[in-house]
């Protein structure tokens, strides 16, 4: 009888062991499928694993995988669903480390769904809990920054981006640094400091050269190129913008990222609209169909910020091309602007609301509707004050035209020319907004002359070769101790740089250390051989852009920190030991 019981126990133990082995196999095979861009099959494997898993940590990890996979697939409702499951599991376990991770995933999901208030709240909650991976703090600051950017709180967003960059620099998290650079590129694009926007986006591409995992590289490259196409179009580099957007669209299609693909469709429609029918070689009707397709995709994925972007473009197109779209009638243009205004108001995007009111003001002026025009004008003034889009020195607005801006450490932003003049005149300057000591916000405040402050016809972009590779004029600048804030164009002596090693010369924009560059004009052969280009170049010589070193797989007590587990190859995962806590990296596509 005793032997019989022992046989049963042994059999049960074998079944349990086999059960756990199968569950672990489903988890790992899901990761492998994920790297092969077979997201739906990966999710199916993880679901199968969840039905078998009983260990709380294993379930938490698997749910984290699914959160990231649904994020990459632009299925934000499902992303939120599993983030809530993760939070419930963390509460049941009363595990503070799990709570930190779960709060972060909730913040990411709500940020993608444009519920920015909840995203900020959960992001800050994540910061208040202990975490296994110290880089979690950086990603929490990042999602807070992106959400504040969604609210058009530019100063607060800039401050949160700097905190995220400090964590990235402290722990050498290059992918976090990449995402911060993209976020800053978006911020300065909205503020229309296109020189800084391109600088940060190109730096993100330089960092991306060090990412060797194919699917991760393609995922981030599509995001960066999309944002770069937006800046290039606004600077007037339409040919470059079209080539950049085309590559971004192909990569987004390859990685099955519907959100980025829809944004690329909208960007391409904007580019072709600006090129005109003859140069774009497609009719305005086709451009309009791109808007409609992009809008349908945004609605399907419940991407409300994406809806605002598309509606804003449609409203602008209808406002500028009323003859074609509406038969010399402003009705459709007004309706589209009101629809965009409605969605923007629902999510709290003040910047989009302001642009709608500006267009409505112009439309009502053409209709001689003075009352409606006055209401729109007052709304523009109110929103401008709420977003603090004015320089306290000259009293003029910024964000309307391409102009170089600088920020103090308190995150308040001013015209570069005004701030430099003020710092040169005062011995102990204070910020005119908060009265704290006026200290420039490190490398964000480096002098970058813009189109309006340098040459009206200058273009910062360089031609994109047929191979699709970019030719940078931004290459190899260093972090060097700050020595002056009064020079219009900061330069560095060669003796300072010569002693630095080649490993220190890779392109990097750090918010923790000031950088110096010099601006010069070079010939650009796009469109005309006589057009000058304002290019950011190394202060001395031309430094080679070495491939960035690959980040080591960080471990704690022999385990892999899975904050970036889905961003490593299968070989690295196999040698990384048992997994601890999952957190995939956020794609920045505000």
C-alpha positions as CSV (number, residue, x, y, z in Angstrom):
1,X,0.0,0.0,0.0
2,X,2.8,2.3,0.9
3,X,4.6,1.5,-2.3
4,X,1.4,2.3,-4.2
5,X,1.2,5.7,-2.6
6,X,4.8,6.4,-3.3
7,X,4.3,5.5,-7.0
8,X,1.3,7.9,-7.1
9,X,3.4,10.6,-5.5
10,X,6.2,10.1,-7.9
11,X,3.8,10.1,-10.8
12,X,2.2,13.3,-9.6
13,X,5.6,14.9,-9.1
14,X,6.6,13.9,-12.7
15,X,3.4,15.4,-14.0
16,X,4.0,18.7,-12.1
17,X,7.5,18.9,-13.4
18,X,6.4,18.2,-16.9
19,X,3.6,20.8,-16.5
20,X,6.2,23.4,-15.4
21,X,8.5,22.5,-18.2
22,X,5.8,22.9,-20.8
23,X,4.8,26.2,-19.3
24,X,8.4,27.4,-19.4
25,X,8.7,26.2,-23.0
26,X,5.6,28.2,-24.0
27,X,7.1,31.3,-22.3
28,X,10.4,31.0,-24.1
29,X,8.9,30.0,-27.5
30,X,6.6,33.0,-27.2
31,X,9.7,35.3,-26.8
32,X,11.3,33.6,-29.8
33,X,8.2,34.2,-31.9
34,X,8.0,37.8,-30.8
35,X,11.5,38.4,-32.1
36,X,10.4,36.9,-35.4
37,X,7.7,39.5,-35.5
38,X,5.0,36.9,-35.2
39,X,3.2,38.7,-32.5
40,X,-0.2,36.9,-32.6
41,X,1.5,33.5,-32.4
42,X,3.6,34.7,-29.5
43,X,0.5,35.9,-27.7
44,X,-1.2,32.6,-28.2
45,X,1.9,30.8,-26.7
46,X,1.8,33.1,-23.7
47,X,-1.9,32.6,-23.2
48,X,-1.3,28.9,-23.2
49,X,1.4,29.4,-20.6
50,X,-0.9,31.4,-18.4
51,X,-3.4,28.6,-18.3
52,X,-0.7,26.3,-16.9
53,X,1.3,28.6,-14.7
54,X,0.6,28.7,-11.0
55,X,3.7,30.6,-9.8
56,X,2.8,34.2,-9.3
57,X,6.2,35.6,-10.5
58,X,6.0,33.5,-13.7
59,X,2.4,34.7,-14.3
60,X,3.5,38.3,-13.7
61,X,6.3,37.9,-16.2
62,X,4.1,36.3,-18.9
63,X,1.4,39.0,-18.5
64,X,4.2,41.6,-18.9
65,X,5.2,40.0,-22.2
66,X,1.6,40.3,-23.4
67,X,1.4,43.9,-22.4
68,X,4.4,44.8,-24.5
69,X,3.3,42.6,-27.5
70,X,-0.2,44.3,-27.6
71,X,1.5,47.7,-27.3
72,X,3.7,46.9,-30.4
73,X,0.6,45.6,-32.2
74,X,-1.2,48.9,-31.4
75,X,-4.0,47.1,-29.6
76,X,-4.1,49.5,-26.6
77,X,-7.4,48.2,-25.1
78,X,-5.9,44.7,-24.7
79,X,-2.7,46.3,-23.5
80,X,-4.7,48.0,-20.7
81,X,-6.6,44.8,-19.9
82,X,-3.5,42.8,-19.2
83,X,-1.8,45.7,-17.4
84,X,-4.8,45.7,-15.0
85,X,-4.4,42.0,-14.6
86,X,-0.8,42.6,-13.7
87,X,-1.8,45.2,-11.1
88,X,-4.3,42.8,-9.6
89,X,-1.7,40.1,-9.3
90,X,0.7,42.6,-7.6
91,X,-1.9,43.6,-5.1
92,X,-2.7,40.0,-4.3
93,X,0.9,39.2,-3.7
94,X,1.5,42.5,-1.8
95,X,4.8,42.8,-3.7
96,X,6.1,46.4,-3.9
97,X,8.5,45.5,-6.7
98,X,5.6,44.1,-8.7
99,X,3.5,47.1,-8.0
100,X,6.2,49.5,-9.4
101,X,6.3,47.5,-12.6
102,X,2.5,47.2,-12.9
103,X,2.0,50.9,-12.3
104,X,4.4,51.6,-15.0
105,X,2.6,49.4,-17.5
106,X,-0.7,51.0,-16.6
107,X,0.8,54.4,-17.2
108,X,2.1,53.3,-20.6
109,X,-1.3,51.9,-21.6
110,X,-3.2,55.1,-20.5
111,X,-0.6,57.3,-22.3
112,X,-1.2,55.4,-25.5
113,X,-5.0,55.7,-25.0
114,X,-4.5,59.5,-24.5
115,X,-5.8,59.4,-21.0
116,X,-2.9,61.6,-19.9
117,X,-4.2,62.4,-16.4
118,X,-4.3,58.7,-15.4
119,X,-0.9,58.1,-17.1
120,X,0.7,60.8,-15.1
121,X,-0.8,59.5,-11.9
122,X,0.2,55.9,-12.4
123,X,3.7,57.0,-13.6
124,X,4.2,58.9,-10.4
125,X,2.9,56.0,-8.4
126,X,5.5,53.8,-10.0
127,X,8.2,56.3,-8.9
128,X,7.0,55.9,-5.3
129,X,7.6,52.2,-5.1
130,X,10.9,50.3,-4.9
131,X,12.1,48.5,-8.0
132,X,14.5,45.8,-8.9
133,X,15.7,47.5,-12.0
134,X,16.8,51.1,-11.2
135,X,16.2,52.0,-14.9
136,X,12.5,51.7,-14.1
137,X,12.6,55.2,-12.7
138,X,13.8,56.5,-16.0
139,X,11.0,54.9,-17.9
140,X,8.5,56.2,-15.4
141,X,9.8,59.7,-15.9
142,X,9.6,59.2,-19.6
143,X,5.9,58.2,-19.6
144,X,5.2,61.2,-17.4
145,X,7.0,63.5,-19.8
146,X,5.1,62.1,-22.8
147,X,1.8,62.5,-21.0
148,X,2.6,66.1,-20.1
149,X,3.6,66.7,-23.7
150,X,0.1,65.3,-24.6
151,X,-1.4,68.0,-22.3
152,X,0.9,70.6,-24.0
153,X,2.6,71.2,-20.7
154,X,5.9,71.9,-22.3
155,X,7.9,73.1,-19.3
156,X,6.8,70.3,-17.1
157,X,7.5,67.8,-19.9
158,X,11.0,69.2,-20.5
159,X,11.8,68.7,-16.8
160,X,10.6,65.1,-16.8
161,X,12.6,64.4,-19.9
162,X,15.7,65.7,-18.2
163,X,15.1,63.4,-15.2
164,X,14.7,60.4,-17.6
165,X,17.9,61.3,-19.4
166,X,19.8,61.5,-16.1
167,X,18.7,57.9,-15.3
168,X,19.7,56.8,-18.9
169,X,23.1,58.4,-18.5
170,X,23.6,57.0,-14.9
171,X,22.9,53.4,-16.0
172,X,24.1,53.6,-19.6
173,X,20.6,52.7,-20.9
174,X,21.0,53.6,-24.5
175,X,17.5,52.6,-25.6
176,X,16.0,54.9,-22.8
177,X,18.3,57.7,-24.1
178,X,17.0,57.1,-27.6
179,X,13.4,57.4,-26.5
180,X,14.2,60.6,-24.6
181,X,15.9,62.1,-27.7
182,X,12.8,61.2,-29.8
183,X,10.5,62.8,-27.1
184,X,12.7,66.0,-27.1
185,X,12.6,66.0,-30.9
186,X,8.8,66.0,-30.8
187,X,8.7,68.7,-28.1
188,X,10.9,71.1,-30.1
189,X,9.0,70.3,-33.3
190,X,5.8,71.5,-31.6
191,X,7.6,74.6,-30.4
192,X,9.0,75.1,-33.9
193,X,12.7,75.0,-33.0
194,X,13.4,72.8,-35.9
195,X,17.2,72.9,-35.5
196,X,17.0,71.3,-32.1
197,X,14.3,68.9,-33.2
198,X,16.5,67.5,-36.0
199,X,19.5,67.4,-33.7
200,X,17.8,65.2,-31.2
201,X,16.1,63.0,-33.8
202,X,19.4,62.4,-35.6
203,X,21.1,61.6,-32.4
204,X,18.4,59.0,-31.8
205,X,19.3,57.4,-35.1
206,X,23.0,57.5,-34.2
207,X,22.2,55.6,-31.0
208,X,20.1,53.2,-33.0
209,X,23.1,52.1,-35.0
210,X,24.3,50.3,-31.8
211,X,21.1,48.2,-31.6
212,X,21.7,44.8,-33.3
213,X,18.5,43.0,-32.7
214,X,16.7,43.3,-36.1
215,X,13.1,43.6,-34.9
216,X,14.0,46.1,-32.2
217,X,16.1,48.2,-34.6
218,X,13.3,48.3,-37.2
219,X,10.7,49.2,-34.6
220,X,12.5,52.2,-33.3
221,X,13.8,53.3,-36.6
222,X,10.3,53.5,-38.1
223,X,9.3,55.8,-35.2
224,X,12.3,58.1,-35.4
225,X,12.1,58.4,-39.2
226,X,8.4,59.3,-39.0
227,X,9.1,62.1,-36.6
228,X,12.0,63.2,-38.8
229,X,9.8,63.4,-41.8
230,X,7.5,65.7,-40.0
231,X,10.3,68.1,-39.1
232,X,11.8,68.0,-42.6
233,X,8.4,68.8,-44.2
234,X,7.9,71.8,-41.9
235,X,11.4,73.1,-42.7
236,X,10.5,72.8,-46.4
237,X,12.8,69.9,-47.3
238,X,9.9,68.1,-49.0
239,X,12.0,65.7,-51.1
240,X,14.0,64.5,-48.1
241,X,10.8,64.3,-46.0
242,X,9.1,62.1,-48.6
243,X,12.0,59.7,-48.8
244,X,12.3,59.5,-45.0
245,X,8.5,59.0,-44.6
246,X,8.5,56.3,-47.3
247,X,11.2,54.3,-45.4
248,X,9.4,54.7,-42.1
249,X,6.1,53.5,-43.6
250,X,7.8,50.3,-45.0
251,X,9.4,49.6,-41.6
252,X,6.1,50.1,-39.8
253,X,4.4,47.7,-42.2
254,X,7.2,45.1,-41.6
255,X,6.9,45.4,-37.9
256,X,3.0,45.4,-37.9
257,X,2.9,48.7,-36.1
258,X,-0.4,50.1,-37.2
259,X,-0.2,53.2,-35.1
260,X,3.1,54.3,-36.7
261,X,1.9,53.2,-40.1
262,X,-1.2,55.4,-39.9
263,X,0.9,58.3,-38.8
264,X,3.2,57.8,-41.8
265,X,0.2,57.8,-44.1
266,X,-0.9,61.1,-42.6
267,X,2.6,62.5,-42.9
268,X,2.9,61.4,-46.5
269,X,-0.4,63.0,-47.3
270,X,0.9,66.3,-45.8
271,X,4.1,66.1,-47.8
272,X,2.3,65.4,-51.1
273,X,-0.1,68.2,-50.4
274,X,2.8,70.6,-49.9
275,X,4.6,69.3,-53.0
276,X,1.5,69.9,-55.2
277,X,0.0,67.7,-57.8
278,X,2.7,68.3,-60.5
279,X,5.7,67.6,-58.3
280,X,4.1,64.9,-56.1
281,X,2.8,63.1,-59.2
282,X,-0.5,62.3,-57.4
283,X,-3.8,64.1,-57.2
284,X,-5.1,65.8,-54.1
285,X,-7.9,63.2,-54.1
286,X,-5.3,60.5,-53.4
287,X,-3.8,62.6,-50.6
288,X,-7.2,62.9,-49.1
289,X,-7.8,59.2,-49.3
290,X,-4.6,58.7,-47.3
291,X,-6.0,60.9,-44.5
292,X,-9.2,58.9,-44.5
293,X,-7.4,55.6,-44.3
294,X,-5.2,56.9,-41.5
295,X,-8.2,58.1,-39.6
296,X,-9.9,54.7,-39.9
297,X,-6.9,53.0,-38.5
298,X,-6.7,55.4,-35.6
299,X,-10.3,54.8,-34.8
300,X,-9.8,51.0,-35.0
301,X,-6.9,51.1,-32.6
302,X,-8.6,53.7,-30.3
303,X,-5.6,56.0,-30.8
304,X,-7.2,59.3,-29.9
305,X,-4.0,61.3,-30.1
306,X,-3.6,59.8,-33.6
307,X,-7.1,60.9,-34.4
308,X,-6.2,64.5,-33.4
309,X,-3.1,64.4,-35.7
310,X,-5.1,63.2,-38.7
311,X,-8.1,65.5,-38.1
312,X,-5.7,68.4,-37.7
313,X,-4.1,67.7,-41.0
314,X,-7.4,67.2,-42.7
315,X,-8.7,70.5,-41.3
316,X,-5.6,72.3,-42.4
317,X,-5.9,70.8,-45.9
318,X,-9.5,71.8,-46.2
319,X,-8.9,75.3,-44.9
320,X,-6.1,75.9,-47.4
321,X,-7.6,74.1,-50.3
322,X,-11.3,75.0,-50.0
323,X,-11.8,75.5,-53.7
324,X,-10.9,71.9,-54.5
325,X,-12.6,70.2,-51.6
326,X,-15.7,72.2,-50.9
327,X,-16.5,74.0,-54.1
328,X,-15.6,77.5,-52.8
329,X,-17.3,76.9,-49.5
330,X,-15.8,77.2,-46.0
331,X,-18.4,74.8,-44.5
332,X,-16.4,71.6,-44.6
333,X,-13.3,73.3,-43.4
334,X,-15.2,74.7,-40.4
335,X,-16.8,71.3,-39.6
336,X,-13.4,69.5,-39.7
337,X,-11.8,72.1,-37.5
338,X,-14.7,71.8,-35.0
339,X,-14.4,68.0,-35.1
340,X,-10.7,68.2,-34.4
341,X,-11.3,70.7,-31.7
342,X,-13.8,68.4,-30.0
343,X,-11.4,65.4,-29.9
344,X,-8.5,67.6,-28.8
345,X,-10.5,69.1,-26.0
346,X,-11.6,65.7,-24.9
347,X,-8.0,64.5,-24.4
348,X,-6.7,67.9,-23.2
349,X,-4.3,68.7,-26.0
350,X,-4.2,72.5,-25.8
351,X,-1.7,72.9,-28.7
352,X,-4.0,71.2,-31.2
353,X,-7.0,73.2,-29.8
354,X,-5.0,76.4,-30.3
355,X,-4.3,75.5,-34.0
356,X,-7.9,74.8,-34.6
357,X,-9.0,78.1,-33.2
358,X,-6.3,79.9,-35.3
359,X,-7.8,78.3,-38.5
360,X,-11.3,79.1,-37.4
361,X,-10.4,82.7,-36.7
362,X,-9.2,83.0,-40.3
363,X,-12.2,81.2,-41.7
364,X,-14.7,83.4,-39.8
365,X,-12.8,86.5,-40.9
366,X,-13.3,85.5,-44.6
367,X,-17.0,84.9,-43.8
368,X,-17.2,88.4,-42.1
369,X,-18.5,86.6,-39.0
370,X,-17.0,89.1,-36.5
371,X,-18.6,87.6,-33.3
372,X,-17.3,84.1,-34.0
373,X,-13.9,85.5,-35.1
374,X,-13.6,87.3,-31.8
375,X,-14.4,84.2,-29.8
376,X,-11.8,82.2,-31.7
377,X,-9.2,85.0,-31.1
378,X,-9.9,85.0,-27.4
379,X,-9.6,81.2,-27.2
380,X,-6.2,81.5,-28.9
381,X,-5.0,84.1,-26.4
382,X,-6.2,82.1,-23.5
383,X,-4.6,78.8,-24.7
384,X,-1.3,80.6,-25.4
385,X,-1.2,81.9,-21.8
386,X,-2.1,78.5,-20.4
387,X,0.8,76.9,-22.4
388,X,3.1,79.8,-21.6
389,X,4.1,80.2,-25.2
390,X,5.6,83.6,-24.8
391,X,9.0,85.0,-24.0
392,X,9.1,87.1,-20.8
393,X,11.9,89.2,-22.1
394,X,10.4,90.5,-25.3
395,X,6.8,89.7,-24.6
396,X,6.4,88.0,-28.0
397,X,5.0,84.6,-28.7
398,X,7.1,81.6,-29.8
399,X,6.0,78.5,-31.5
400,X,4.5,80.2,-34.5
401,X,7.7,80.4,-36.6
402,X,11.0,78.6,-36.8
403,X,13.0,80.2,-34.0
404,X,15.8,79.0,-31.7
405,X,14.8,78.6,-28.0
406,X,16.7,78.0,-24.8
407,X,15.6,76.7,-21.5
408,X,16.8,77.4,-17.9
409,X,17.2,74.6,-15.4
410,X,13.8,75.5,-13.9
411,X,12.4,74.4,-17.3
412,X,11.2,77.8,-18.4
413,X,11.7,78.5,-22.1
414,X,12.7,81.7,-23.8
415,X,13.9,83.0,-27.2
416,X,17.6,82.2,-27.4
417,X,18.5,85.7,-28.5
418,X,16.6,87.3,-25.6
419,X,18.0,84.9,-23.0
420,X,21.6,85.3,-24.2
421,X,21.4,89.1,-24.1
422,X,19.9,88.9,-20.5
423,X,22.6,86.6,-19.2
424,X,25.3,88.8,-20.8
425,X,24.0,91.9,-19.1
426,X,23.2,90.6,-15.6
427,X,25.8,89.6,-13.0
428,X,23.4,87.5,-10.9
429,X,20.5,86.7,-13.3
430,X,17.2,85.2,-12.1
431,X,14.5,83.5,-14.1
432,X,11.8,86.2,-14.8
433,X,9.1,83.6,-14.3
434,X,10.0,81.9,-11.1
435,X,12.8,84.1,-9.8
436,X,15.2,81.2,-9.2
437,X,18.8,81.4,-10.3
438,X,19.1,81.5,-14.0
439,X,21.2,78.6,-15.1
440,X,20.9,77.1,-18.6
441,X,19.5,73.6,-18.8
442,X,22.7,72.0,-19.9
443,X,22.8,70.7,-23.5
444,X,19.1,71.4,-24.3
445,X,20.1,75.1,-24.3
446,X,23.0,74.9,-26.7
447,X,23.0,77.6,-29.3
448,X,21.3,76.3,-32.5
449,X,20.5,79.1,-35.0
450,X,17.3,78.6,-36.7
451,X,16.0,79.6,-40.1
452,X,14.5,82.8,-39.0
453,X,17.5,83.8,-37.0
454,X,20.2,82.8,-39.5
455,X,19.3,82.6,-43.2
456,X,15.7,82.4,-44.4
457,X,16.5,80.0,-47.2
458,X,18.8,77.7,-45.2
459,X,18.0,74.1,-44.9
460,X,19.3,71.9,-42.1
461,X,18.7,68.5,-43.8
462,X,21.1,66.6,-45.9
463,X,20.2,64.5,-48.9
464,X,19.3,60.9,-48.3
465,X,21.4,58.6,-50.5
466,X,19.7,56.0,-52.6
467,X,20.8,53.4,-50.1
468,X,18.5,54.9,-47.5
469,X,21.4,55.8,-45.2
470,X,21.6,59.3,-43.8
471,X,24.7,61.5,-44.2
472,X,25.1,63.3,-41.0
473,X,26.8,66.6,-40.4
474,X,26.1,66.0,-36.7
475,X,28.8,63.6,-35.7
476,X,31.1,63.1,-32.8
477,X,30.5,66.0,-30.4
478,X,31.7,65.8,-26.9
479,X,30.5,66.5,-23.3
480,X,32.8,69.3,-22.2
481,X,32.7,71.4,-19.0
482,X,30.6,74.6,-19.5
483,X,32.7,77.7,-19.8
484,X,30.6,80.5,-21.2
485,X,26.9,81.4,-21.9
486,X,27.4,84.7,-23.6
487,X,29.0,83.6,-26.9
488,X,26.5,83.6,-29.8
489,X,28.1,80.4,-31.2
490,X,30.1,78.3,-28.7
491,X,33.3,76.6,-29.9
492,X,35.8,74.3,-28.4
493,X,39.6,74.4,-28.8
494,X,41.2,71.4,-30.4
495,X,43.5,70.8,-27.4
496,X,40.4,69.9,-25.3
497,X,39.3,67.3,-27.7
498,X,42.6,65.7,-28.7
499,X,43.0,64.0,-25.4
500,X,39.8,62.2,-25.6
501,X,39.6,58.5,-26.6
502,X,37.6,57.4,-29.7
503,X,35.1,55.6,-27.4
504,X,34.1,59.0,-26.1
505,X,33.5,60.4,-29.5
506,X,30.3,58.7,-30.5
507,X,27.3,61.0,-31.1
508,X,25.4,61.7,-27.9
509,X,23.1,64.3,-26.6
510,X,23.2,64.3,-22.8
511,X,21.0,66.5,-20.7
512,X,23.4,66.1,-17.8
513,X,26.4,67.7,-19.4
514,X,26.7,70.7,-21.7
515,X,27.8,70.3,-25.3
516,X,29.3,72.7,-27.7
517,X,29.1,72.9,-31.5
518,X,29.7,75.4,-34.1
519,X,27.5,76.2,-37.1
520,X,28.7,76.7,-40.6
521,X,27.1,76.9,-44.0
522,X,27.8,74.3,-46.6
523,X,26.6,73.8,-50.1
524,X,23.6,71.6,-50.6
525,X,22.9,70.1,-54.0
526,X,19.2,69.5,-53.4
527,X,17.1,71.5,-55.8
528,X,19.8,74.1,-56.4
529,X,23.6,74.1,-56.1
530,X,23.5,77.6,-54.6
531,X,21.3,76.8,-51.6
532,X,23.1,77.0,-48.3
533,X,22.6,74.6,-45.6
534,X,23.0,75.3,-41.9
535,X,24.8,72.2,-40.6
536,X,25.8,71.1,-37.1
537,X,29.3,69.9,-37.4
538,X,32.0,68.8,-34.9
539,X,33.7,71.7,-33.2
540,X,37.1,70.5,-34.5
541,X,37.8,68.2,-37.4
542,X,35.5,65.4,-38.6
543,X,35.1,62.6,-36.1
544,X,34.2,59.2,-37.3
545,X,30.8,57.9,-36.2
546,X,31.8,54.6,-34.7
547,X,29.2,51.9,-34.2
548,X,27.9,52.3,-30.7
549,X,28.9,49.5,-28.3
550,X,26.1,47.1,-27.6
551,X,24.7,47.3,-24.1
552,X,25.7,44.4,-21.8
553,X,22.9,42.2,-20.5
554,X,22.6,43.5,-17.0
555,X,22.1,40.9,-14.3
556,X,21.3,40.9,-10.6
557,X,22.2,37.8,-8.6
558,X,22.7,35.9,-11.8
559,X,19.4,36.8,-13.3
560,X,18.5,39.0,-16.3
561,X,16.8,42.3,-15.6
562,X,13.9,41.9,-17.9
563,X,13.1,45.6,-18.2
564,X,14.4,45.1,-21.7
565,X,14.0,41.3,-22.1
566,X,12.1,41.6,-25.4
567,X,14.8,43.8,-26.8
568,X,17.5,41.1,-26.6
569,X,18.1,38.2,-29.0
570,X,17.4,34.6,-28.3
571,X,21.1,33.8,-27.7
572,X,21.3,36.5,-25.0
573,X,18.1,35.3,-23.4
574,X,19.3,31.7,-23.2
575,X,22.5,32.8,-21.4
576,X,20.8,35.4,-19.2
577,X,19.5,33.0,-16.5
578,X,15.9,32.9,-15.1
579,X,13.8,36.0,-15.7
580,X,12.7,38.3,-12.9
581,X,10.3,41.1,-13.9
582,X,9.2,42.2,-17.3
583,X,9.2,45.7,-18.7
584,X,9.4,46.3,-22.4
585,X,10.5,49.8,-23.6
586,X,8.0,52.4,-24.7
587,X,8.0,53.5,-28.3
588,X,7.9,57.3,-28.4
589,X,5.4,58.3,-31.1
590,X,3.6,61.4,-29.6
